[in-house]
């Protein structure tokens, strides 16, 4: 290690800092432990913090806010707006799954033994089995089903092997329930006391460089694959299987809302569902802060903020208008009802437009809708977005909307010259002269926008996202290169298929078959080319083809009852140190605090 010291010490501090800046915090931590030289020269920089109704998350925020050096480095706060389900609302999660899936997919029963074994263990431990424990066992089984379904035929990778190891050493369910109930009781105490709300207000005051606030209800992602490894999640005992919290309601597959005017009918105490949205808008509007970026991100899942929130009769609408006037970046995910008298988007488009009219300095804007299948007509885009006022707009995104191609292309033609990136996708097309497929959209963008005449540096980067042929929550396909080769060059339309019958073309001209790249919002390591199975097998990405459903969903496969080992339920989570590898956001210890 002295040799390393000698070679690295020849660099200036500026060069060394630049090299180290490319490392994630967990690697910086390892480097600091390698020698006294690196311990002195490599510094941990915490740029983002996490907040939720959990004591560990709040503890870390408070520790950083009280550190006179580290608090100045924080630029982003991510609010995990999901709550662990208690005995009274775990059933609601199950009902939501039956209709549309807690992740936006139809509910399918896991293999019987996955549920039966867990219920048997709970019955042995408790001497009885009430409804809560039955549902808890089922939720844990569904998690295992989802892990296996999302892996499918993939070859072994470090991420897959780690998840397999955790499943093999799954925390016994009686201990899991006990640990979960402790977390739930802590959560309820914090909510009643408002401790998480005070922590947010402290963050606004104590983090002078805080410029971005992100709200998401899907922080926990999937079992063993969280969207973010928050301090709370990193402290989970290894192999902890629990009902993944999804606090915002999902209505995929349902006929409509139980209460269409959701936000209008809520009392203040009832707004706990969108708890973070309410308090973030209120505090950003009424308290001094330097936040210029607001992101409400559901990462492609079937959730969103009720569109009624923007109605002028709501106090949140006034807060939103105030906040929007200070923003440089705004990402919104909205929830649109399926059935409603009148046209909900037309009803509130004026309210949205009024708020966006007060944000002429926006440089980045995106809007995601949770229901591309909404049956009404969406209003003209120029009535929703004041594009003529956004003189400095650099990014525009619109996803999961029902669009008219002529209206969309006309809207895009009015984009300012400052536009450098465009993201569109997951559309449902309205019938009209402009066509009704992605093929038609690509043709219209190429022929009518005239962007190909711009210099290469001035052309917007175009991202088109489409669902997979068999949709999987959080996964999608992009064909950035193919799209730009067509719109800006001589490449073929990526949605055209030369050897296809007319009736097939009508279906596949909105799909990307064996083109582009597959992505997963929750697992970056999943990324791969969108190719046929035999080609993925040849590349060593997947194993020989087999149906994904065969492994996790085979409800007809009745196995023999296995004997339970005597020591299988003797896991003592209190003895676990709860340690895990640090992620890119936190390295917090007494020694770090003293630096």
C-alpha positions as CSV (number, residue, x, y, z in Angstrom):
1,X,0.0,0.0,0.0
2,X,3.0,2.3,0.5
3,X,3.6,1.8,-3.3
4,X,0.1,3.1,-3.9
5,X,0.8,6.0,-1.6
6,X,4.0,6.9,-3.5
7,X,2.3,6.8,-6.9
8,X,-0.8,8.7,-5.9
9,X,1.0,11.2,-3.8
10,X,2.7,12.5,-6.9
11,X,-0.7,13.8,-8.2
12,X,-1.8,17.3,-7.2
13,X,-4.8,17.4,-4.8
14,X,-7.0,18.7,-7.6
15,X,-6.2,15.8,-9.9
16,X,-6.7,13.3,-7.1
17,X,-10.0,14.8,-6.1
18,X,-11.1,14.6,-9.8
19,X,-10.2,10.9,-10.0
20,X,-11.9,10.0,-6.8
21,X,-15.1,12.0,-7.7
22,X,-16.0,9.2,-10.2
23,X,-16.2,6.6,-7.4
24,X,-19.5,5.9,-5.5
25,X,-19.4,6.5,-1.8
26,X,-19.2,2.8,-0.9
27,X,-15.9,2.6,-2.9
28,X,-14.6,5.7,-1.4
29,X,-15.3,4.2,2.0
30,X,-13.3,1.1,1.1
31,X,-10.5,3.3,-0.2
32,X,-10.3,5.3,3.0
33,X,-9.8,2.0,4.9
34,X,-6.9,1.0,2.7
35,X,-4.3,3.3,4.2
36,X,-3.8,6.4,6.3
37,X,-2.9,8.3,3.1
38,X,-6.4,7.7,1.6
39,X,-8.1,8.2,4.9
40,X,-6.7,11.7,4.9
41,X,-7.2,12.6,1.3
42,X,-10.4,10.8,0.2
43,X,-13.5,12.6,1.5
44,X,-17.1,11.3,1.6
45,X,-19.5,13.7,0.0
46,X,-23.2,13.1,0.8
47,X,-25.3,14.9,-1.9
48,X,-28.7,13.4,-1.1
49,X,-30.7,12.3,1.9
50,X,-33.8,10.2,2.4
51,X,-36.9,10.9,4.5
52,X,-39.8,8.8,5.5
53,X,-41.8,8.0,8.6
54,X,-39.0,5.8,9.9
55,X,-36.7,6.6,12.8
56,X,-33.5,5.5,11.1
57,X,-34.1,7.7,8.0
58,X,-34.9,10.6,10.3
59,X,-31.9,9.9,12.5
60,X,-29.5,10.1,9.5
61,X,-31.1,13.3,8.2
62,X,-30.7,14.9,11.7
63,X,-27.1,13.8,12.0
64,X,-26.2,15.2,8.7
65,X,-28.1,18.5,9.3
66,X,-26.1,18.9,12.5
67,X,-22.7,18.4,10.8
68,X,-21.3,21.8,9.9
69,X,-19.5,20.4,6.8
70,X,-21.7,17.7,5.4
71,X,-24.9,19.6,5.6
72,X,-23.6,22.1,3.0
73,X,-23.1,19.2,0.5
74,X,-26.7,18.1,0.4
75,X,-28.5,19.1,-2.8
76,X,-31.4,16.6,-3.0
77,X,-34.0,15.2,-0.6
78,X,-35.9,12.1,-1.6
79,X,-39.1,11.6,0.3
80,X,-40.3,7.9,0.5
81,X,-44.1,8.5,0.6
82,X,-45.0,4.9,1.3
83,X,-46.3,3.4,4.5
84,X,-46.0,-0.1,5.9
85,X,-49.4,-1.7,5.8
86,X,-51.0,-2.4,9.3
87,X,-53.6,-5.0,10.3
88,X,-56.4,-2.8,9.1
89,X,-55.1,-2.0,5.6
90,X,-53.1,-5.1,4.6
91,X,-56.4,-6.4,3.2
92,X,-56.8,-3.4,1.0
93,X,-53.4,-4.2,-0.6
94,X,-54.7,-7.8,-1.3
95,X,-57.9,-6.5,-2.8
96,X,-55.9,-4.0,-5.0
97,X,-53.8,-7.0,-6.2
98,X,-56.9,-9.0,-7.1
99,X,-58.1,-6.3,-9.4
100,X,-55.0,-4.9,-10.9
101,X,-52.0,-6.0,-9.0
102,X,-50.1,-3.9,-6.5
103,X,-47.5,-3.4,-9.2
104,X,-50.0,-2.8,-12.0
105,X,-50.3,-6.4,-13.2
106,X,-53.1,-8.9,-12.9
107,X,-53.0,-10.9,-9.7
108,X,-51.9,-14.5,-10.1
109,X,-51.8,-16.9,-7.2
110,X,-48.2,-18.0,-6.3
111,X,-47.4,-21.7,-6.1
112,X,-49.5,-23.2,-3.2
113,X,-46.4,-24.4,-1.3
114,X,-45.0,-20.8,-1.1
115,X,-48.0,-19.7,0.9
116,X,-48.7,-23.0,2.7
117,X,-45.2,-23.3,4.2
118,X,-45.2,-19.8,5.6
119,X,-48.7,-20.2,7.1
120,X,-47.6,-23.5,8.7
121,X,-44.6,-21.8,10.3
122,X,-46.7,-19.0,11.6
123,X,-49.3,-21.4,13.0
124,X,-46.5,-23.4,14.8
125,X,-45.1,-20.2,16.3
126,X,-48.3,-18.5,17.3
127,X,-50.6,-21.4,17.9
128,X,-53.2,-19.8,15.7
129,X,-53.5,-17.9,12.5
130,X,-55.6,-14.7,12.1
131,X,-56.4,-12.9,8.9
132,X,-53.5,-10.5,9.2
133,X,-51.0,-13.3,9.5
134,X,-52.6,-15.2,6.6
135,X,-52.3,-12.1,4.4
136,X,-48.8,-11.5,5.6
137,X,-47.7,-15.0,4.5
138,X,-49.4,-14.5,1.2
139,X,-47.7,-11.2,0.6
140,X,-44.3,-12.8,1.3
141,X,-45.1,-15.6,-1.1
142,X,-46.1,-13.0,-3.8
143,X,-42.7,-11.4,-3.3
144,X,-40.9,-14.6,-4.1
145,X,-43.1,-15.1,-7.1
146,X,-42.2,-11.7,-8.4
147,X,-38.5,-12.2,-7.9
148,X,-38.5,-15.4,-9.9
149,X,-40.9,-14.0,-12.5
150,X,-38.7,-10.9,-13.1
151,X,-35.6,-13.1,-13.4
152,X,-37.3,-15.4,-15.9
153,X,-34.7,-17.3,-17.9
154,X,-31.8,-15.0,-17.1
155,X,-28.3,-16.6,-16.7
156,X,-26.6,-16.2,-13.4
157,X,-25.4,-12.7,-12.6
158,X,-24.0,-11.2,-9.4
159,X,-27.3,-9.5,-8.7
160,X,-29.4,-12.6,-9.4
161,X,-27.1,-14.8,-7.3
162,X,-27.3,-12.3,-4.4
163,X,-31.1,-12.4,-4.5
164,X,-31.1,-16.2,-4.7
165,X,-28.9,-16.4,-1.7
166,X,-31.2,-14.1,0.3
167,X,-34.2,-16.2,-0.7
168,X,-32.4,-19.4,0.4
169,X,-31.7,-17.8,3.7
170,X,-35.0,-16.0,4.1
171,X,-35.7,-14.7,7.6
172,X,-38.2,-17.2,9.2
173,X,-41.7,-15.7,8.9
174,X,-42.5,-15.5,12.6
175,X,-39.4,-13.4,13.2
176,X,-40.2,-11.4,10.1
177,X,-43.7,-10.6,11.4
178,X,-42.3,-9.5,14.8
179,X,-39.7,-7.2,13.1
180,X,-42.3,-5.8,10.7
181,X,-44.7,-5.0,13.6
182,X,-41.9,-3.1,15.4
183,X,-41.3,-1.1,12.2
184,X,-45.0,-0.4,11.9
185,X,-45.4,0.7,15.5
186,X,-42.4,3.1,15.1
187,X,-44.0,4.4,11.9
188,X,-47.3,5.1,13.6
189,X,-45.7,6.9,16.5
190,X,-43.8,9.2,14.0
191,X,-46.9,9.9,12.0
192,X,-48.9,10.8,15.1
193,X,-46.1,13.0,16.4
194,X,-45.4,14.6,13.0
195,X,-41.7,13.9,13.5
196,X,-41.1,13.3,9.7
197,X,-42.8,16.6,8.9
198,X,-40.5,18.5,11.3
199,X,-37.5,16.7,9.8
200,X,-38.4,18.0,6.4
201,X,-38.7,21.6,7.7
202,X,-35.4,21.2,9.4
203,X,-33.9,20.1,6.2
204,X,-35.2,23.2,4.4
205,X,-33.5,25.3,7.0
206,X,-30.3,23.3,7.7
207,X,-29.3,22.3,4.1
208,X,-28.5,25.7,2.5
209,X,-27.7,24.1,-0.9
210,X,-30.8,21.9,-1.1
211,X,-32.2,22.5,-4.6
212,X,-34.2,19.4,-5.5
213,X,-37.0,17.5,-3.7
214,X,-38.2,14.2,-5.0
215,X,-41.3,12.3,-3.9
216,X,-41.9,8.7,-4.8
217,X,-44.3,6.0,-3.5
218,X,-42.1,3.1,-4.9
219,X,-38.9,3.5,-2.9
220,X,-39.0,-0.1,-1.7
221,X,-39.2,-1.4,-5.3
222,X,-39.3,-5.2,-5.2
223,X,-38.1,-7.5,-2.6
224,X,-34.3,-7.4,-2.4
225,X,-34.4,-4.9,-5.3
226,X,-35.3,-1.5,-3.8
227,X,-35.3,1.6,-5.9
228,X,-33.1,3.3,-3.3
229,X,-31.2,1.7,-0.5
230,X,-32.3,4.1,2.2
231,X,-30.8,3.9,5.7
232,X,-34.1,2.1,6.8
233,X,-33.8,-0.5,4.0
234,X,-30.0,-1.0,4.5
235,X,-30.7,-1.8,8.2
236,X,-33.1,-4.6,7.4
237,X,-31.9,-8.0,8.6
238,X,-30.6,-10.1,5.8
239,X,-33.3,-12.1,4.1
240,X,-36.1,-10.0,5.5
241,X,-39.3,-10.7,3.5
242,X,-42.2,-8.3,4.1
243,X,-45.3,-6.8,2.4
244,X,-43.8,-4.2,0.0
245,X,-45.5,-0.8,0.8
246,X,-47.6,0.8,-1.9
247,X,-49.4,3.6,-0.2
248,X,-50.7,5.4,-3.3
249,X,-53.7,3.5,-4.7
250,X,-53.5,1.7,-8.0
251,X,-56.5,1.2,-10.2
252,X,-55.3,-0.7,-13.2
253,X,-58.0,-3.0,-14.4
254,X,-60.8,-1.5,-12.4
255,X,-63.9,0.1,-13.8
256,X,-63.4,3.4,-12.1
257,X,-62.9,5.2,-8.9
258,X,-64.8,4.5,-5.7
259,X,-64.7,8.3,-5.3
260,X,-64.0,10.1,-8.5
261,X,-63.5,13.5,-6.9
262,X,-60.8,12.1,-4.7
263,X,-58.9,15.2,-3.5
264,X,-62.0,17.5,-3.4
265,X,-63.7,15.2,-0.9
266,X,-60.7,14.8,1.5
267,X,-60.5,16.3,4.9
268,X,-57.1,17.4,6.0
269,X,-56.5,14.3,8.0
270,X,-57.5,12.1,5.1
271,X,-54.7,13.4,2.9
272,X,-52.3,11.0,4.6
273,X,-52.4,9.0,1.4
274,X,-50.4,11.6,-0.5
275,X,-48.8,12.8,2.7
276,X,-45.5,14.0,1.3
277,X,-47.2,15.8,-1.7
278,X,-49.4,17.9,0.7
279,X,-46.6,18.9,3.1
280,X,-43.9,19.5,0.4
281,X,-46.2,21.8,-1.5
282,X,-47.3,23.6,1.6
283,X,-43.8,24.1,3.1
284,X,-42.1,25.0,-0.2
285,X,-44.8,27.6,-0.7
286,X,-44.9,29.1,2.8
287,X,-41.3,28.6,4.1
288,X,-38.0,30.1,2.9
289,X,-36.1,27.7,0.8
290,X,-33.8,27.5,-2.3
291,X,-35.5,24.6,-4.0
292,X,-35.8,25.0,-7.7
293,X,-36.5,21.4,-8.8
294,X,-39.6,19.3,-7.8
295,X,-40.0,15.7,-9.0
296,X,-43.0,13.5,-8.3
297,X,-41.9,10.2,-9.9
298,X,-43.7,6.8,-9.9
299,X,-41.1,5.2,-12.2
300,X,-43.6,4.0,-14.7
301,X,-45.9,2.3,-12.3
302,X,-49.7,2.8,-12.1
303,X,-49.7,5.6,-9.5
304,X,-50.0,9.4,-9.5
305,X,-51.2,12.5,-7.8
306,X,-55.0,12.9,-8.2
307,X,-55.6,15.3,-11.1
308,X,-58.2,17.0,-8.8
309,X,-55.4,18.4,-6.7
310,X,-54.9,21.1,-9.3
311,X,-58.5,22.3,-9.0
312,X,-58.6,25.9,-8.0
313,X,-60.9,25.1,-5.0
314,X,-58.1,23.2,-3.3
315,X,-55.5,24.9,-1.1
316,X,-52.9,22.6,-2.7
317,X,-53.6,24.3,-6.0
318,X,-52.6,27.7,-4.5
319,X,-49.5,26.1,-3.0
320,X,-48.6,24.6,-6.3
321,X,-48.9,27.9,-8.1
322,X,-46.5,29.5,-5.7
323,X,-44.0,26.7,-5.9
324,X,-44.1,26.5,-9.7
325,X,-43.2,30.1,-10.0
326,X,-39.7,29.4,-8.5
327,X,-38.9,26.2,-10.3
328,X,-36.4,25.4,-13.0
329,X,-37.4,21.8,-13.2
330,X,-40.8,20.1,-12.7
331,X,-41.6,16.4,-13.1
332,X,-45.2,15.4,-12.5
333,X,-47.0,12.1,-12.3
334,X,-50.8,12.5,-12.3
335,X,-53.7,10.1,-11.7
336,X,-56.7,10.4,-14.1
337,X,-60.0,8.7,-13.2
338,X,-61.4,6.1,-15.6
339,X,-65.1,7.0,-15.2
340,X,-66.3,10.5,-14.5
341,X,-69.1,12.8,-15.7
342,X,-67.6,15.3,-18.1
343,X,-64.0,15.4,-19.1
344,X,-61.7,15.6,-16.1
345,X,-58.6,16.8,-18.0
346,X,-60.6,19.5,-19.7
347,X,-62.1,20.5,-16.3
348,X,-58.7,21.0,-14.7
349,X,-56.6,22.0,-17.8
350,X,-57.2,25.6,-17.0
351,X,-55.9,25.1,-13.5
352,X,-52.8,23.3,-14.7
353,X,-52.2,26.0,-17.3
354,X,-52.6,28.7,-14.8
355,X,-49.9,27.2,-12.6
356,X,-47.5,26.6,-15.4
357,X,-48.2,30.1,-16.7
358,X,-46.4,31.3,-13.5
359,X,-43.3,29.2,-14.3
360,X,-41.7,31.0,-17.3
361,X,-38.2,30.0,-16.2
362,X,-38.7,26.2,-16.5
363,X,-35.8,24.5,-18.2
364,X,-37.0,20.9,-17.7
365,X,-40.6,19.7,-17.7
366,X,-42.2,16.2,-17.9
367,X,-45.7,14.9,-17.3
368,X,-46.6,11.3,-16.8
369,X,-50.2,10.1,-16.7
370,X,-51.2,6.8,-15.0
371,X,-53.9,5.9,-17.5
372,X,-53.1,5.8,-21.2
373,X,-56.4,3.9,-21.5
374,X,-58.5,6.8,-20.3
375,X,-61.5,6.8,-22.7
376,X,-62.1,10.5,-23.0
377,X,-60.3,12.9,-25.4
378,X,-57.3,14.7,-24.0
379,X,-57.4,18.5,-24.6
380,X,-55.1,20.1,-27.2
381,X,-51.6,20.2,-25.8
382,X,-51.3,23.9,-26.4
383,X,-54.1,24.4,-23.9
384,X,-52.2,22.4,-21.2
385,X,-48.7,23.7,-21.6
386,X,-47.7,27.4,-22.1
387,X,-45.0,26.5,-24.6
388,X,-44.8,30.0,-25.9
389,X,-43.7,31.2,-22.4
390,X,-41.0,28.6,-21.9
391,X,-38.2,30.4,-23.7
392,X,-35.4,28.5,-21.9
393,X,-36.9,25.0,-22.1
394,X,-34.2,22.3,-22.5
395,X,-36.1,19.1,-21.8
396,X,-39.7,18.1,-22.5
397,X,-41.3,14.8,-21.6
398,X,-44.8,13.4,-22.1
399,X,-45.7,9.8,-21.3
400,X,-48.7,7.5,-20.8
401,X,-51.1,10.0,-22.6
402,X,-53.7,9.6,-25.2
403,X,-52.6,11.8,-28.0
404,X,-53.6,13.0,-31.5
405,X,-50.6,12.8,-33.8
406,X,-51.4,16.0,-35.7
407,X,-51.8,17.9,-32.4
408,X,-48.7,16.4,-30.9
409,X,-46.5,17.3,-33.9
410,X,-48.0,20.8,-34.1
411,X,-47.1,21.2,-30.5
412,X,-43.6,19.9,-30.9
413,X,-43.0,22.3,-33.8
414,X,-43.5,25.2,-31.4
415,X,-40.6,24.1,-29.1
416,X,-38.0,26.7,-28.5
417,X,-34.5,26.3,-30.1
418,X,-33.1,25.7,-26.6
419,X,-34.7,22.2,-26.5
420,X,-31.9,19.6,-26.2
421,X,-33.9,16.5,-25.3
422,X,-37.3,15.1,-25.9
423,X,-38.9,12.1,-24.2
424,X,-42.2,10.6,-25.4
425,X,-43.8,7.2,-25.0
426,X,-46.4,4.7,-23.8
427,X,-49.0,6.5,-25.9
428,X,-52.5,5.6,-26.8
429,X,-53.3,7.3,-30.1
430,X,-56.6,9.0,-30.9
431,X,-58.2,8.2,-34.3
432,X,-57.6,10.9,-36.8
433,X,-56.1,12.0,-40.1
434,X,-52.6,12.0,-38.6
435,X,-52.7,8.2,-38.0
436,X,-52.8,6.0,-34.9
437,X,-49.5,4.2,-34.5
438,X,-45.9,5.0,-33.6
439,X,-45.0,4.4,-37.3
440,X,-47.3,7.3,-38.2
441,X,-45.8,9.4,-35.4
442,X,-42.3,8.8,-36.6
443,X,-43.3,9.7,-40.2
444,X,-45.0,12.9,-39.1
445,X,-42.0,14.0,-36.9
446,X,-39.6,13.4,-39.7
447,X,-41.6,15.1,-42.4
448,X,-43.1,18.1,-40.5
449,X,-40.7,19.2,-37.8
450,X,-37.7,20.0,-40.0
451,X,-35.2,19.2,-37.2
452,X,-32.9,17.3,-39.6
453,X,-31.9,20.6,-41.2
454,X,-30.3,21.8,-37.9
455,X,-26.7,21.3,-37.2
456,X,-25.9,18.0,-35.3
457,X,-25.2,19.9,-32.1
458,X,-28.5,21.7,-32.2
459,X,-30.7,18.6,-32.8
460,X,-32.7,17.5,-29.8
461,X,-31.9,14.0,-28.5
462,X,-35.1,12.0,-28.9
463,X,-36.1,9.1,-26.6
464,X,-39.2,7.0,-27.4
465,X,-40.3,4.6,-24.7
466,X,-42.7,1.7,-25.5
467,X,-44.1,-1.1,-23.4
468,X,-42.8,-4.7,-24.0
469,X,-45.0,-7.0,-26.0
470,X,-45.8,-8.7,-22.6
471,X,-45.7,-5.7,-20.2
472,X,-43.7,-6.1,-17.0
473,X,-44.1,-3.3,-14.4
474,X,-41.1,-0.9,-14.6
475,X,-39.7,-2.4,-17.8
476,X,-39.7,-0.8,-21.2
477,X,-38.0,-0.5,-24.6
478,X,-36.1,2.4,-26.1
479,X,-34.7,2.7,-29.6
480,X,-32.9,6.1,-29.4
481,X,-30.4,5.4,-32.1
482,X,-32.9,3.9,-34.5
483,X,-35.3,6.7,-34.0
484,X,-32.7,9.4,-34.5
485,X,-31.2,7.6,-37.5
486,X,-34.7,7.8,-39.1
487,X,-35.7,11.3,-38.1
488,X,-32.3,12.9,-38.7
489,X,-30.8,10.6,-41.4
490,X,-31.6,7.9,-43.9
491,X,-32.4,5.0,-41.6
492,X,-35.6,3.0,-41.8
493,X,-38.6,3.8,-39.6
494,X,-38.0,1.6,-36.5
495,X,-41.7,0.7,-36.4
496,X,-41.8,-0.6,-40.0
497,X,-41.7,-4.3,-40.9
498,X,-41.2,-5.1,-44.5
499,X,-42.2,-8.8,-44.4
500,X,-45.5,-8.3,-42.6
501,X,-49.1,-8.8,-43.7
502,X,-51.3,-5.6,-43.5
503,X,-53.4,-7.0,-40.6
504,X,-50.2,-7.8,-38.7
505,X,-48.7,-4.3,-39.4
506,X,-51.7,-2.6,-37.8
507,X,-50.7,-4.3,-34.5
508,X,-46.9,-4.3,-34.6
509,X,-46.4,-0.8,-36.0
510,X,-46.7,0.4,-32.4
511,X,-44.2,-2.2,-31.1
512,X,-40.4,-2.5,-31.2
513,X,-39.8,-6.1,-32.2
514,X,-36.1,-7.1,-32.0
515,X,-35.0,-3.5,-32.0
516,X,-33.7,-1.2,-29.3
517,X,-32.7,-1.7,-25.7
518,X,-34.7,-3.2,-22.8
519,X,-34.6,-1.3,-19.5
520,X,-35.8,-1.9,-15.9
521,X,-36.4,1.1,-13.7
522,X,-35.6,-0.9,-10.6
523,X,-32.7,-2.9,-11.8
524,X,-30.1,-1.2,-14.0
525,X,-28.2,-4.5,-14.4
526,X,-31.2,-5.8,-16.4
527,X,-30.4,-3.7,-19.5
528,X,-29.9,-5.7,-22.6
529,X,-30.6,-5.6,-26.4
530,X,-34.2,-6.3,-27.4
531,X,-33.5,-9.5,-29.4
532,X,-35.1,-12.8,-30.0
533,X,-34.6,-15.4,-27.3
534,X,-32.2,-17.5,-29.4
535,X,-29.9,-14.5,-29.9
536,X,-30.0,-13.7,-26.2
537,X,-29.1,-17.3,-25.4
538,X,-26.1,-17.1,-27.8
539,X,-25.0,-13.9,-26.1
540,X,-25.1,-15.6,-22.7
541,X,-27.8,-13.3,-21.3
542,X,-30.6,-15.9,-20.9
543,X,-30.7,-19.7,-20.6
544,X,-32.6,-22.0,-23.1
545,X,-36.1,-20.7,-23.5
546,X,-38.8,-21.7,-21.1
547,X,-42.0,-19.9,-20.2
548,X,-41.6,-17.4,-17.3
549,X,-45.0,-18.5,-15.9
550,X,-43.8,-22.1,-15.3
551,X,-41.7,-21.2,-12.3
552,X,-43.6,-18.8,-10.1
553,X,-47.2,-19.1,-11.2
554,X,-47.7,-22.9,-11.6
555,X,-50.8,-23.3,-9.4
556,X,-51.5,-26.8,-10.6
557,X,-48.2,-28.2,-9.4
558,X,-49.2,-29.8,-6.2
559,X,-46.1,-30.8,-4.2
560,X,-45.9,-33.1,-1.2
561,X,-45.9,-31.5,2.2
562,X,-42.3,-31.4,3.3
563,X,-41.1,-31.8,6.9
564,X,-40.1,-28.6,8.7
565,X,-36.7,-28.6,10.3
566,X,-36.7,-28.1,14.1
567,X,-34.4,-25.1,13.9
568,X,-35.9,-23.4,10.9
569,X,-37.8,-20.9,13.0
570,X,-35.0,-20.0,15.4
571,X,-33.7,-16.9,13.6
572,X,-32.9,-14.2,16.1
573,X,-33.0,-10.9,14.2
574,X,-31.9,-9.1,17.4
575,X,-28.5,-10.7,17.1
576,X,-28.0,-9.5,13.5
577,X,-25.8,-6.5,13.0
578,X,-27.9,-5.3,10.2
579,X,-24.9,-4.1,8.3
580,X,-24.8,-4.0,4.6
581,X,-22.6,-2.4,1.9
582,X,-22.9,1.3,1.9
583,X,-24.6,2.8,-1.1
584,X,-23.8,6.0,-3.0
585,X,-25.5,8.3,-0.5
586,X,-24.4,7.5,3.1
587,X,-21.3,6.7,5.0
588,X,-22.1,7.8,8.5
589,X,-20.2,6.8,11.6
590,X,-18.8,8.4,14.6
591,X,-15.4,8.7,12.9
592,X,-16.9,10.3,9.9
593,X,-18.9,12.7,12.0
594,X,-15.8,13.9,13.7
595,X,-14.0,14.8,10.5
